[in-house]
């Protein structure tokens, strides 16, 4: 292992990175709170400011993938569509198989300048999560409880509110509703068999109601719907902890513009099921050949994620080191013990945030549905 690789694997480096992320994130959340006074005065200015503030947070995560880990991302797509990316509103359908697939989705957004304004359909619990969850609140992210009878009206209203959004945005949606695991796949295929739907080998059965409502509400807002399928070379199983350790991965992302989505809810459901059968075929092709049926393009890295992180690092590390030196010079046992306690709590907090992304600690959405049906 080289010196740089060794340093990237050290806990002290991880702690400093997380310190910068947490403190800068809380500062930005605090600033976002004050932007609320703009909402009744100039809603569009509120939105533009919060897109930039959100970028200051989410770009730090993308920086870890692009610059710290050095992960390569090859985009397979149609060159004609490639030139439109980032210049129009779009719905992007993502598969949900890896711990860092959300990070690769953000990386995709960053390469085309829509990271700060990107939207998702997220579970309600995430809205209470400091930094990212609070950031999403100010970005008007659509949160749902995953109880469709309760969610439908709220989700529709939130989506309709985006019709006059002043920035180009991509609405990223994981139609499977939860990350792929073998257990969830088994349950999902039991549902497919019961409903007479074709079985999928590499995906869970898509949840069609949320997708249908999303398309219905954004139909006159978005210019395109893109289907994307993410894989990693050499059977790599990437994790956020691996990225934090500076491990380099090789991502392949297949993006294609799909045909117009039907307006009728049942036809839209059938359309989405057919799309996932096609995604399964693309996945099969990738496992067999290691490539996708499109032109490979490597979008250039933009420097802004790194510059943003360097700004916050310079701003926050100096007072930290000054405080540490003063504490050591004081020689107070209580002061040093307090500092050690803060370090321990910070490491616990970091591990908790990483744990949110881990597959074996992921959502039970889907498992719970199956359990209810078995009662």
N, C-alpha and C positions, 0 to 999 in steps of 0.2 A: 504493500500500500504506500502511495506517495504521501508527502507531507500534507498537501492540501486535502487529500482524501482522509487522512488521519484526523486533521483538525475538524473536518465536517462531521465526523462521527463522535466528537466529544460532547459530553452533556453540557459543559459550560457554554459552548457555542449555541446549542439548542436553547438553553435558558436565556441567553442574550437575545436571540431571535424572537423567542416567545415574549420576552419582556417588552421589546420594541412593538410587537404586534398588539399585545394586550393594552399597554399604556397608550399608544397612539390610537388604538381602536376606541378606548373609553373617552379620550379627549375628543375624538371625532363624533362619537355618540352625543357627548355633551354639547358640542357645537350644533349638531343636528336638532337637538331639543330647542335651541334658541331660534332655529329657522322656522319653527311653527308659527311665529308671529307673522310670517310672510304669507301663509296660506290664504287668509281671508283678503289680503291686500293684493297679492300678485302670485297666483297659484303656479303659473308657468316658471316664474323666477325661482320659487321654492323648489320646483322639480329640477331645474337645471343645476342649482347649487347642490342639491342632494345627490345628483348623479356624480358630480365631481368629488364630493365627500365620500361617497360609497366607493368610488374608484381608489381612493387613498387606502381603504381597508382591503378590498378584494384583490387589488393588484399586488399586495404583499404576499398573498398566497400564491399567486401566479408567478411572482418572482422566485419563490422557492422552487417551483417546477422548472422554470425556464433557465434561470441563472445559477441557482445554488445546486440543484440536482443535475442540470444540464440535459434534461430529458428531451429527446428528439421527437418531434411530431410531424409525421408526413400526412398530408391531406390528399385523398384520392377524390377527384371531383371532375365535373365538366368545366373546361376553361371558360365557357361563356357564362356559366353561373358564378364562377370564381370572381369575375370582375364586378358582380353585383353585390357581393357580400359586404355588409356593413353600410350599404347605401340605401337600404330599405328595411321596413319592418318585416319580421318573419317569425313563423312558428318553427321551432326545431325539435324534432322527435329524437330522443336519445335512448340508447339501451342502458341498462342499469346493472352491470355485472362486476364492477371493480370498486375498490374502496376509494379510488381517486378519480372516478369518472366525472364527478362534479367539477373537479379541478381541471380536468382536460376540457370540459365544456367551457369553463371560464377562460382557459387558454385560447380556445377557438374564438371566443368573443373578443379577447384582447387583441389578437392578431388583426382583427378587422374593425377595431375601434368602438365596440359597443359593450365593453365590459361594465362600465359604470351604470349603464341604463338597462342591462339585461334583467329579465324577469323570470320567475319560476312559480310553479304551483307547489307550495310547501306545506308540510304538516304543521298544525297550529302550535305544537309544543316548541318548535324552533323559534317562534316569535318571542319567547321568554329568554332565549339564550343571549347573554351579553355579547356585544360587538356585532357579530354577523346577524343574529336575529333582530336586534334593535336597528341595525343598518337597514335591513330589509323592510322594517316597518315604515321607515321614511321613504323608501323606494316604492311604496305602494304594492309590495309583493302580495300575491294572492295566497292567503293561508286557509287551510281547511281542516276540519276535525276528522275527516274520512268517514263521516256518517252522512251519506248523500242526501237523505231527507232533510237534514239540518243545514247542510252545506250549500245546496243548490242556489238558494236565493242570495246568500252572501257572496258566493263565488261569482255569480252572474253580475252582481252590482260592482264588485271590484274590477272585473274584466271590462265592463262597460265604461268605467271611469278612465280606462287607458285610451279611450278613443281619441282624446285630444292631447295625448302626451307629446311634448315638444321635441323630444329627442328620438332618433332612430333606435329601436330596441328589438332584441330577439327574445321571444318567449320560449324558454327551455322547458320541455315537459317530458317526464319519464312516465310513459303510459302504463308501464307494468305496476306502478304504484309503490314498489319496494324493490330492494336490491335482490338479485338472483342468488338463491342458495339451492342445493339439491333437495332439501326438505320442502321448501316453498314450491319448487318446480314440480315435485311429486303431487302436492296438494292441488296445484294449478291444473295439472293435466287430468286429475280426477274430475275437476269442474268442467274441463273441455270435453271429456268423454260423456259426462252427464248431459251436457248441452248440445252434443252432436257437433262440436267444433273440431277442426283439424288440430292434431297435437303438434306442439313445438318442441324441438330438441334443445335449443339454446336460449330460449326466452320464456318468461312467464306469460300467461294469458293477459293481454292488454285490458286495462280498465277503460271502457269506452265512453261512459257518461261524462266524465270530466273533460275528456278530449273533445267530445261533441259540443259541449257548452262553450269551451274555449274557442273553437273554430266559429261557432255561431256568433259569439259576442265580438270577435275580432275580425270577422270576415271582411268588413269594409275598411279595416285598418292595416292589415298585413298584406304584403304584395306576393308572398311566396310561403310555401310549406316545404321544409327540408327534412328529409329522413337521414339520420346519421347513425353509423355503427362503429363502435370503438373496439379495437383489439390491441394487444401488445405482443411483440415478436418474441420468439423463442419460449413460448409458454410462460412469460413473465407474469408474476402475480404482484403488481405494485401496491404499496401501502403508503399512507401518509408518513408513517414512521420511517420508511425507507427513503422517501423524498427528503425528510428532515436530516437523515444520515448522509445525504448527498449521493444516494445511489441513482445512477443514470438508467433510465428506462427508454424503450423505443416504442412509441405509440403510432398506430396507424388508424386514421379516421376517414371513413368513407361517407361522403355527403352527396346527396342527390336531390334535385328538386322533383317533387312528386306531383301527380296529377291533381286537379282541383277536387277538393273534398266535398262530397254531397251534402246538401243542406238537411235533408231528412235524417232524423236521429237513427233510425234503424239502418238506413243505407250507409250512414256514416260509420255505424258499428261494423257492418259487413266490410266496408272499405278498410277500416283499421285492422281487422282480423286478417284480411288479405295482405295488407302491408307487412304484418309481422310474419306471415308465411314467407314473404319475399326476403325479409331480414334474416330469417332462419337459413334460407338458401345462400345468402351472401356470407353468412357466418360459416356455413359448411364449405363454401368455396375458399374462404380465407384459411380455414384449418387445413384444407387439402393443398393449396398452392402457396399460401403465405402472402397473397396479394388480393387486391380488389379489382373489379372490371372498370377502371377509370384511370385517368392520367394522374400520376403522382406529382404533387407540388409541395414544396416546403415553404410556407409563408414566412417571410423574414421576421425575426424578433424585433419588437419595438423597444427603445431604451427606457420608456417611461416607467415601467414597473421597477426597474433597478434604480433609476434616479429618485423615484418616490421613496423607496426603502432607504436609500442613502441619506436622504433629507431627514427622515425620522430617526435614523440611527445617530446622525450627528447631533440632532436636537436633544435626544433622550439619553445617550450613553454618557455624555460629559457630566451631567448632574449625578448620574448613578455612581460613576467612578469617584467623583468628588465626595459624595456622601460616604462611600465605602472607606476612602482614605481617612476621612474625619472620624469615622467610627473606630477604625483600627488605632488611630492616634489617641483617642479618648481612653482606651484601655478598660472601658467599663464592661464588666462581664454581662450585665443585664442588657446593654446595648448590643453586644455581639450575639447574645442568645436570641434577642429579638430579631436580629438580621438573619440568623440561621433559621429561625422559625418561618420567616417570610420566604426564604429560599425553598424550604420544604413545602410550604403551602403552594408556592408558584409551580414547583415540579408536579405536585398533585393536580393542580389546575391544568397544566399542560397535558398531562397524561389523560385527564378526563376529556379535554377537547379532542385529542387524537382518538380516544375511544368512541366518540360519536360517529366516526367514519368507519369503524371496524365492522366487517361483515358479520362476525359472530356476535356482535352486540347491536345489530341493526334492528330495524323495525320488525314487529311481529305482525304487521299488516299482511293479511293473506292467511297466515296461520290461524289467527283469531276467527276469520270468516269460516275456515274449515271446521274449527272446533264447534262453532255455533251450529253448523249444518249437521254435525255428528250427534248433537244432543237430542 
